[in-house]
Amino acid sequence: MDAVMHLPQFFVKQKLTMMVNRYEINEANPDGSVGRLMAVAQQKRMAFKEQVTFYRDEQRSEPVFSFQARQVLDLGAGYDVRDAAGAPLGVFRKDFGQSLLRSTFHLSSPGLEATGQERNQVVALLRRFVDFPFSFHFDFKDQATGALVMSSERQMSLRDRYVVQVPDPRLDFRLAAAMAVGLDALMAR
């Protein structure tokens, strides 16, 4: 079953501010250039219970979806993704044990179970010991078929910028965007 809102490619760009992490999510134009603004996300730093809210515009006048940790300690916590009305869109969680050597996340929505890992084991290990803005790539694959569901690739730059591909039409854009921002926010980028 296809998602209510599917977007095959989009971009995530982090904006650094004093008290919050802000992210812009833009649609990709057919030629691969940056298109219209789809959402602006904001994460409070040093919050006891992780929550990121996505807004329709820069003025943050209308929340459109969000994710929130199920518990305060986030070693293996699940994150619920909800639409503006609070209806569930899906869940993601970090696999703490597998993430010791290679960051691993699980992504779930109705009719879809996927696991995402850093593609390059060497880069995964280097990131743990060297403070350098490495380019890295996460691939999320369907647990039943092994087909690619989503990929998020950090571009080599001082600011965090990602190209997100979502070839699977079952994955809702809002869940994919929450996961993409979660990869950055939860891994302390």
C-alpha positions in Angstrom: 0.0 0.0 0.0 1.5 3.4 -1.0 2.0 6.1 1.5 -0.4 9.1 1.8 2.5 11.5 1.1 5.5 10.1 -0.8 8.4 12.2 -2.0 11.1 10.2 -3.9 14.0 12.7 -3.2 14.5 15.6 -0.8 17.3 17.5 0.9 18.0 18.2 4.6 20.2 21.1 5.6 21.1 21.9 9.2 21.2 25.5 10.4 23.2 26.1 13.5 21.7 28.4 16.2 22.5 29.1 19.9 19.7 27.1 21.6 18.2 24.8 19.0 19.2 22.7 16.0 17.2 23.8 13.0 16.7 21.8 9.8 15.3 22.8 6.4 13.7 20.1 4.3 13.4 20.9 0.6 11.9 18.9 -2.2 14.2 18.0 -5.0 13.3 19.3 -8.5 13.3 16.9 -11.4 16.8 18.2 -12.4 18.2 17.4 -8.9 18.3 21.0 -7.8 16.8 22.3 -4.5 13.1 22.9 -4.8 10.3 24.2 -2.6 10.5 24.2 1.2 8.6 21.2 2.6 9.2 21.7 6.3 11.4 23.3 8.9 12.4 21.2 12.0 13.5 22.4 15.4 15.2 20.4 18.1 15.8 21.9 21.5 19.3 21.2 22.8 19.7 19.5 26.2 16.1 18.5 26.4 15.3 15.7 28.9 13.0 13.9 26.5 13.9 14.2 22.8 11.3 15.9 20.6 11.6 17.5 17.2 8.7 19.4 15.7 8.4 20.0 11.9 6.7 23.2 10.7 5.3 24.3 7.4 7.3 27.5 7.2 10.3 29.4 8.5 8.0 31.4 10.9 7.1 28.1 12.6 3.4 29.1 12.5 1.9 25.7 11.7 3.2 22.3 13.0 2.8 19.6 10.4 4.4 16.5 12.1 6.9 15.6 14.8 8.8 12.8 16.5 9.2 12.2 20.2 11.2 9.8 22.3 9.2 7.2 24.2 11.5 7.5 27.2 14.0 9.9 28.6 17.1 7.7 28.3 17.6 7.1 24.5 20.1 4.2 24.3 17.6 2.0 22.5 14.5 4.2 22.8 11.8 4.3 20.2 10.7 7.5 18.6 7.1 7.9 17.6 6.4 9.9 14.5 3.0 11.6 14.4 1.1 13.9 12.0 -0.2 17.3 13.0 -3.3 15.8 14.6 -1.3 13.4 16.6 -2.1 10.3 14.5 0.8 7.8 14.3 2.8 7.6 11.1 5.5 5.2 12.2 8.3 4.5 14.6 12.1 4.5 14.4 14.7 3.4 17.0 18.4 3.1 17.3 19.8 -0.4 17.8 22.2 0.3 20.6 24.1 -3.0 20.5 24.7 -3.1 16.7 25.5 0.7 16.8 28.6 0.2 18.8 30.6 -0.5 15.6 28.2 0.6 12.9 25.2 2.8 13.6 22.0 0.9 13.0 18.3 2.0 13.1 15.0 0.3 12.6 12.2 2.0 10.8 8.5 0.8 10.9 5.2 1.9 9.5 2.1 0.0 8.5 3.2 -2.7 6.0 6.9 -1.8 6.2 9.8 -2.9 8.4 13.2 -1.7 7.4 16.7 -1.7 8.9 19.3 1.1 8.2 23.0 0.9 8.6 26.0 3.0 7.7 27.2 1.7 4.4 30.9 2.0 5.0 32.3 0.2 8.1 35.6 2.0 7.9 34.0 5.4 7.9 31.7 4.3 10.7 34.7 3.4 12.9 36.7 6.5 12.0 33.8 8.8 12.9 34.0 7.4 16.5 37.6 8.5 17.0 38.1 11.5 14.6 36.2 14.8 14.8 36.0 15.4 11.0 32.9 16.0 8.9 33.1 12.7 7.0 30.7 12.0 4.2 28.6 9.0 5.2 25.7 7.0 3.8 22.8 5.2 5.4 20.9 2.6 3.5 17.5 1.3 4.9 16.4 -2.0 3.4 13.1 -3.8 3.7 13.6 -6.6 6.2 11.4 -9.0 4.1 12.9 -8.5 0.7 16.2 -6.7 1.1 15.0 -3.9 -1.3 16.2 -0.4 -0.8 13.5 1.7 1.0 15.5 4.8 1.8 19.0 6.2 1.7 20.5 9.3 3.4 23.8 10.6 2.2 25.7 13.3 4.1 27.5 15.6 1.7 31.1 16.6 2.4 30.8 20.0 4.0 31.3 21.8 7.3 27.5 22.1 7.8 25.3 19.0 7.8 23.7 18.6 4.4 21.9 15.4 3.2 20.5 14.0 0.0 17.6 11.6 0.9 16.3 9.1 -1.7 13.1 7.3 -1.0 12.5 4.7 -3.9 9.8 2.8 -1.9 6.4 4.5 -2.4 5.2 2.8 0.9 7.4 5.2 2.9 5.6 8.4 3.9 7.6 11.6 3.3 7.0 12.7 6.9 8.4 9.5 8.4 11.4 9.6 6.0 12.0 13.2 6.9 11.8 12.5 10.6 14.2 9.6 10.2 16.7 11.7 8.1 16.6 14.5 10.8 16.8 11.9 13.5 20.0 10.4 12.0 21.7 13.8 12.4 20.1 14.9 15.7 20.5 11.6 17.5 24.0 11.0 16.4 25.1 14.5 17.7 26.0 15.9 14.4 
